[in-house]
Amino acid sequence: MSVATARPDVEIVAVDSMQVYLGMDIGTAKPTAADRAAVVHHGLDLARPSEEFTLAQYVAAARPALDDVMRRGHRVLVVAGTGLYLRGLTDPLELPGRWPEIRAELERAAAATDGPVRLHRRLAALDPLGASRIEPGNTRRTVRALEVTLGAGRPFSSFGPGLGTYAELDWEMFGLRWPRAVLRRRIEDRVTRMMEAGLLDEVRALASGPLSRTAAQALGYRELLDHLRGAMTLDEAIATVVIRTQQFAVRQERWFRRDPRLRWIDVDDDPVAQAAAVIGEALDRS
């Protein structure tokens, strides 16, 4: 935000698969009303929590917004949290279709006690490369990859130029990298602040209506929903949120490390002070 507020012609495109949902604000660290009043944001609040939301839908909304910003002579700061959504913006990925009947069958299979493990093994047999890119515990992605592989009759990993192919870009890309110990502490502090800000009440309000499978799996929301259903105590839920967020942060860094176009900025205590100058210079060159 500090980089954008210092430059009145800069607008932000948020690239986050959970910030697209209305009402999921605290747990996704969505920009506040004050943030959005200070700087124009795009890519937020695109769907109701009851809706499934896809990469294709995100790209269909975000690309025109990005093009419009540049057409008006403004500059764009793309703030990414979801690696696949960012690739959808930066690279000409071939986005596969949807096969609801196949998906429904796979989701029924996933509900079995050993369903997620069996589905991942099935994907590994049909698309070894695709399976190698998906954590065995990530049922949502496994189901999607199998849906495409079975429905399209070709491996999920075969679509587009492939996530392992990185075309040249006119953009400059930066990643912030913390020492692991500092990152763990920041995550613990962040979860504490979210709880103090009313995350449990936010989840309770969402639980009163229908939630899509995707929205219900969001970090922080999934665990507190389990607490509200009596599956764990509040302390257990909070501890689980911290652990899963730490694990996710490691996987997220691993994902972005594959991209040779990304320039890393090592930060420890004050990321704004340490990264703002570098990113601001890149914006000024654009």
Helices and strands as residue ranges (DSSP letters): H 2-5, E 10-15, H 33-38, E 41-42, H 55-71, E 75-80, H 83-90, H 100-110, H 115-126, H 128-132, H 139-152, G 156-158, E 173-177, H 180-196, H 199-207, H 213-216, H 221-228, H 234-257, E 262-266, H 271-285
